[in-house]
């Protein structure tokens, strides 16, 4: 099957008739910068690594422990000795000593000797409740089922939760060898009153998708990925910043990870009462740099950019909505809607073009051998759908419907949503082809004037812009709002434009919406409605009746939603840049900005301490930022012979980030160097993994002589905001008048 093209999914038209031009999208991942926009309209940036105040925790610890360092528990320990014996008494004494000397609240619990006598264990629990209110006890199974052990732990929050209802039933069977497992897999079990149970932080990542980044952080914290909440996933091949929440985790624990994480930084910590869920954002702010721009004249570029800002673009679902592999997700969705379970499983599991060799071999192996265990050993864990299907088929051979239901719901429903998007794109193209993009026509759907949804963006099945998860499927971005009242209100606010509306001129082209098919949507009362039914019928699908008994894969059991046909970029800015070195970043990311501030601060502190004999500050900055001069033949600026003043040294760093001098700075060379290193170590998305390893690498810089300067090239830098349901790649498509497919832009890089 050939690589997916825009025309395959209904992306056919443009708004303007202006000529396009050549430009390379995402030549470097730092050419695509995404910053989330929260519900209050704030653009989310990574600005600080400072920790929030946690005085409450310290005060409560002091209160509940009665300043153990200054208090002797000798009498209590001796009383305990008479009940439990010498060994357990000494164990408790050592435990109290560790608590007294430790500055951490996370202290490993102790397990007392096995005790088969329930009444005696009850007496022990009662003793701890009476004598040690800052300690909590519970009972564990021992190595022998007839034996029980008492576990003792430090409760920094001062609240005993050892009662019968304090732990989930499934957790009461912990064995002794589970002593060091966290009580709450989602976070700390001890949490002070008055502190929000969710830690909110800003996550900045380079060349990683959201799930991958949080998976790494969760692994380091020892917490499950479900503990994290976020409003939307962001594109992998980008530098993105977004809000994340995690349940009951200390800011200092996350901040400590910054030195260990590569291409990921966390900061701007605060504690909040509620965690984030998908869809809780207004949109995204994009800073996109198109490199290698070639046009017949610069006026063509300027005209196209001005037109995009003025008239906008057709609000298509982008190619990433349909997956990056050779088997589009909407084809899987169509098979599900028809009830062809075995066919759908085959589309998901069968070999496909364009994947990494190891994955292709695993798929071929299963097709030829049918060996589920052997295939699971070969399949990477990020292929969630494939692994879920195989594991279910192992238990229930031949039950293909059950295997499909084993796929996580957000992913399996993404297949069906993808087919809805496929129909929507074709309907939007027909609307533009037949009626143009400058007027409302009879039968168009709009939100009624004065309704609560008149100025709103779509909230049902709305997806954040660029989700390129590692399997190439845009599934984590689905927001499913099931509240009937919300949808019914939305339906009531949608109407078909009538003759009276046209006479009054109440509606403009910006108001026109089209439905994503479902049981509760209205369709246009003009001939655009036929597009939906004709295409679905061609695919053997009925939009108004069920074709099988699996409700979740039936169109009549889906509510549907609406989407604006045309979208203008918000706060649109653009500029034409000239550059020589293709490895130099042309836009500042949050990581660059925070590093710049840090560099300047280190220099100022160095000179404030009187170290002005040489540009020692620059040398110290290089060490602080782990610049690898020993690996790259970079200009050795910190060994210059001339003495420099404080202001001149600071200017060196500031000029390092100035557009005109970026290619002459050690600091910015390191940015490009870091990006190349990430590309090498982390690898690019599957669709970018060319055999010839074309990805650019930082050349060794011998000197600053003009003979090494490359020829000047042109770039176009764009900055704009889009609602959460819009794709920035569709704005770029309108500008360039070329395909946004990965395959096409790879050819431009050659």
Secondary structure as the mmCIF struct_conf table of DSSP 4:
data_model
#
loop_
_struct_conf.conf_type_id
_struct_conf.id
_struct_conf.beg_label_comp_id
_struct_conf.beg_label_asym_id
_struct_conf.beg_label_seq_id
_struct_conf.end_label_comp_id
_struct_conf.end_label_asym_id
_struct_conf.end_label_seq_id
HELX_LH_PP_P HELX_LH_PP_P1 UNK A 2 UNK A 4
HELX_RH_3T_P HELX_RH_3T_P1 UNK A 6 UNK A 9
TURN_TY1_P TURN_TY1_P1 UNK A 10 UNK A 10
BEND BEND1 UNK A 15 UNK A 15
STRN STRN1 UNK A 22 UNK A 24
TURN_TY1_P TURN_TY1_P2 UNK A 25 UNK A 26
BEND BEND2 UNK A 27 UNK A 28
HELX_RH_3T_P HELX_RH_3T_P2 UNK A 29 UNK A 31
STRN STRN2 UNK A 32 UNK A 37
TURN_TY1_P TURN_TY1_P3 UNK A 39 UNK A 40
BEND BEND3 UNK A 41 UNK A 41
HELX_LH_PP_P HELX_LH_PP_P2 UNK A 42 UNK A 42
STRN STRN3 UNK A 43 UNK A 43
HELX_LH_PP_P HELX_LH_PP_P3 UNK A 44 UNK A 44
HELX_LH_PP_P HELX_LH_PP_P4 UNK A 50 UNK A 53
HELX_RH_AL_P HELX_RH_AL_P1 UNK A 55 UNK A 65
TURN_TY1_P TURN_TY1_P4 UNK A 66 UNK A 66
HELX_RH_3T_P HELX_RH_3T_P3 UNK A 68 UNK A 70
HELX_RH_AL_P HELX_RH_AL_P2 UNK A 74 UNK A 84
HELX_RH_AL_P HELX_RH_AL_P3 UNK A 86 UNK A 101
BEND BEND4 UNK A 103 UNK A 103
BEND BEND5 UNK A 105 UNK A 105
STRN STRN4 UNK A 110 UNK A 111
HELX_LH_PP_P HELX_LH_PP_P5 UNK A 112 UNK A 114
HELX_RH_AL_P HELX_RH_AL_P4 UNK A 118 UNK A 131
TURN_TY1_P TURN_TY1_P5 UNK A 133 UNK A 134
STRN STRN5 UNK A 135 UNK A 141
BEND BEND6 UNK A 143 UNK A 144
TURN_TY1_P TURN_TY1_P6 UNK A 145 UNK A 146
STRN STRN6 UNK A 148 UNK A 154
TURN_TY1_P TURN_TY1_P7 UNK A 156 UNK A 157
BEND BEND7 UNK A 158 UNK A 158
BEND BEND8 UNK A 163 UNK A 163
TURN_TY1_P TURN_TY1_P8 UNK A 164 UNK A 165
BEND BEND9 UNK A 166 UNK A 167
HELX_RH_3T_P HELX_RH_3T_P4 UNK A 169 UNK A 171
TURN_TY1_P TURN_TY1_P9 UNK A 172 UNK A 173
STRN STRN7 UNK A 175 UNK A 175
HELX_RH_3T_P HELX_RH_3T_P5 UNK A 176 UNK A 178
TURN_TY1_P TURN_TY1_P10 UNK A 179 UNK A 180
BEND BEND10 UNK A 181 UNK A 181
BEND BEND11 UNK A 183 UNK A 183
STRN STRN8 UNK A 184 UNK A 184
TURN_TY1_P TURN_TY1_P11 UNK A 185 UNK A 186
STRN STRN9 UNK A 187 UNK A 187
BEND BEND12 UNK A 189 UNK A 189
TURN_TY1_P TURN_TY1_P12 UNK A 193 UNK A 194
BEND BEND13 UNK A 195 UNK A 195
BEND BEND14 UNK A 197 UNK A 197
STRN STRN10 UNK A 198 UNK A 206
BEND BEND15 UNK A 207 UNK A 207
HELX_RH_AL_P HELX_RH_AL_P5 UNK A 210 UNK A 221
TURN_TY1_P TURN_TY1_P13 UNK A 222 UNK A 222
HELX_RH_3T_P HELX_RH_3T_P6 UNK A 225 UNK A 227
STRN STRN11 UNK A 228 UNK A 230
BEND BEND16 UNK A 231 UNK A 231
BEND BEND17 UNK A 236 UNK A 238
STRN STRN12 UNK A 239 UNK A 247
TURN_TY1_P TURN_TY1_P14 UNK A 248 UNK A 248
HELX_RH_AL_P HELX_RH_AL_P6 UNK A 251 UNK A 255
HELX_RH_3T_P HELX_RH_3T_P7 UNK A 256 UNK A 259
TURN_TY1_P TURN_TY1_P15 UNK A 260 UNK A 260
BEND BEND18 UNK A 262 UNK A 263
STRN STRN13 UNK A 264 UNK A 272
BEND BEND19 UNK A 273 UNK A 274
TURN_TY1_P TURN_TY1_P16 UNK A 278 UNK A 279
BEND BEND20 UNK A 282 UNK A 282
STRN STRN14 UNK A 283 UNK A 294
BEND BEND21 UNK A 296 UNK A 296
HELX_RH_AL_P HELX_RH_AL_P7 UNK A 298 UNK A 311
STRN STRN15 UNK A 313 UNK A 314
HELX_LH_PP_P HELX_LH_PP_P6 UNK A 316 UNK A 318
HELX_RH_3T_P HELX_RH_3T_P8 UNK A 319 UNK A 322
BEND BEND22 UNK A 324 UNK A 327
HELX_RH_AL_P HELX_RH_AL_P8 UNK A 329 UNK A 338
TURN_TY1_P TURN_TY1_P17 UNK A 339 UNK A 339
HELX_RH_AL_P HELX_RH_AL_P9 UNK A 341 UNK A 349
BEND BEND23 UNK A 350 UNK A 350
TURN_TY1_P TURN_TY1_P18 UNK A 353 UNK A 354
BEND BEND24 UNK A 355 UNK A 355
HELX_RH_AL_P HELX_RH_AL_P10 UNK A 357 UNK A 369
HELX_RH_AL_P HELX_RH_AL_P11 UNK A 372 UNK A 378
BEND BEND25 UNK A 379 UNK A 379
TURN_TY1_P TURN_TY1_P19 UNK A 381 UNK A 382
HELX_RH_AL_P HELX_RH_AL_P12 UNK A 384 UNK A 395
BEND BEND26 UNK A 396 UNK A 396
TURN_TY1_P TURN_TY1_P20 UNK A 397 UNK A 398
HELX_RH_AL_P HELX_RH_AL_P13 UNK A 400 UNK A 405
TURN_TY1_P TURN_TY1_P21 UNK A 406 UNK A 406
BEND BEND27 UNK A 407 UNK A 407
HELX_RH_AL_P HELX_RH_AL_P14 UNK A 409 UNK A 435
BEND BEND28 UNK A 437 UNK A 438
TURN_TY1_P TURN_TY1_P22 UNK A 442 UNK A 443
STRN STRN16 UNK A 445 UNK A 447
HELX_LH_PP_P HELX_LH_PP_P7 UNK A 448 UNK A 448
TURN_TY1_P TURN_TY1_P23 UNK A 449 UNK A 450
BEND BEND29 UNK A 451 UNK A 451
TURN_TY1_P TURN_TY1_P24 UNK A 452 UNK A 455
HELX_LH_PP_P HELX_LH_PP_P8 UNK A 456 UNK A 458
BEND BEND30 UNK A 460 UNK A 461
BEND BEND31 UNK A 465 UNK A 465
TURN_TY1_P TURN_TY1_P25 UNK A 470 UNK A 471
BEND BEND32 UNK A 472 UNK A 472
TURN_TY1_P TURN_TY1_P26 UNK A 476 UNK A 477
HELX_RH_AL_P HELX_RH_AL_P15 UNK A 484 UNK A 492
TURN_TY1_P TURN_TY1_P27 UNK A 493 UNK A 493
STRN STRN17 UNK A 494 UNK A 496
HELX_RH_AL_P HELX_RH_AL_P16 UNK A 499 UNK A 504
TURN_TY1_P TURN_TY1_P28 UNK A 505 UNK A 505
HELX_RH_3T_P HELX_RH_3T_P9 UNK A 509 UNK A 511
STRN STRN18 UNK A 512 UNK A 516
HELX_LH_PP_P HELX_LH_PP_P9 UNK A 517 UNK A 517
TURN_TY1_P TURN_TY1_P29 UNK A 519 UNK A 520
BEND BEND33 UNK A 525 UNK A 526
TURN_TY1_P TURN_TY1_P30 UNK A 527 UNK A 528
HELX_RH_AL_P HELX_RH_AL_P17 UNK A 529 UNK A 538
TURN_TY1_P TURN_TY1_P31 UNK A 539 UNK A 540
BEND BEND34 UNK A 543 UNK A 545
BEND BEND35 UNK A 547 UNK A 549
HELX_RH_3T_P HELX_RH_3T_P10 UNK A 551 UNK A 553
HELX_RH_3T_P HELX_RH_3T_P11 UNK A 555 UNK A 557
STRN STRN19 UNK A 561 UNK A 564
BEND BEND36 UNK A 565 UNK A 565
STRN STRN20 UNK A 566 UNK A 567
HELX_LH_PP_P HELX_LH_PP_P10 UNK A 568 UNK A 569
STRN STRN21 UNK A 570 UNK A 579
BEND BEND37 UNK A 580 UNK A 580
TURN_TY1_P TURN_TY1_P32 UNK A 582 UNK A 583
BEND BEND38 UNK A 584 UNK A 584
BEND BEND39 UNK A 586 UNK A 587
HELX_RH_AL_P HELX_RH_AL_P18 UNK A 590 UNK A 608
TURN_TY1_P TURN_TY1_P33 UNK A 609 UNK A 610
BEND BEND40 UNK A 613 UNK A 615
HELX_RH_AL_P HELX_RH_AL_P19 UNK A 616 UNK A 624
TURN_TY1_P TURN_TY1_P34 UNK A 625 UNK A 626
TURN_TY1_P TURN_TY1_P35 UNK A 629 UNK A 631
BEND BEND41 UNK A 632 UNK A 632
HELX_RH_3T_P HELX_RH_3T_P12 UNK A 637 UNK A 639
BEND BEND42 UNK A 641 UNK A 642
HELX_RH_AL_P HELX_RH_AL_P20 UNK A 646 UNK A 656
TURN_TY1_P TURN_TY1_P36 UNK A 657 UNK A 657
BEND BEND43 UNK A 658 UNK A 658
HELX_RH_3T_P HELX_RH_3T_P13 UNK A 659 UNK A 664
HELX_RH_AL_P HELX_RH_AL_P21 UNK A 666 UNK A 682
HELX_RH_3T_P HELX_RH_3T_P14 UNK A 686 UNK A 688
TURN_TY1_P TURN_TY1_P37 UNK A 691 UNK A 692
BEND BEND44 UNK A 695 UNK A 695
HELX_LH_PP_P HELX_LH_PP_P11 UNK A 698 UNK A 700
HELX_RH_3T_P HELX_RH_3T_P15 UNK A 706 UNK A 708
HELX_LH_PP_P HELX_LH_PP_P12 UNK A 709 UNK A 712
STRN STRN22 UNK A 713 UNK A 723
TURN_TY1_P TURN_TY1_P38 UNK A 724 UNK A 725
HELX_RH_AL_P HELX_RH_AL_P22 UNK A 728 UNK A 736
BEND BEND45 UNK A 738 UNK A 738
HELX_RH_AL_P HELX_RH_AL_P23 UNK A 742 UNK A 749
#
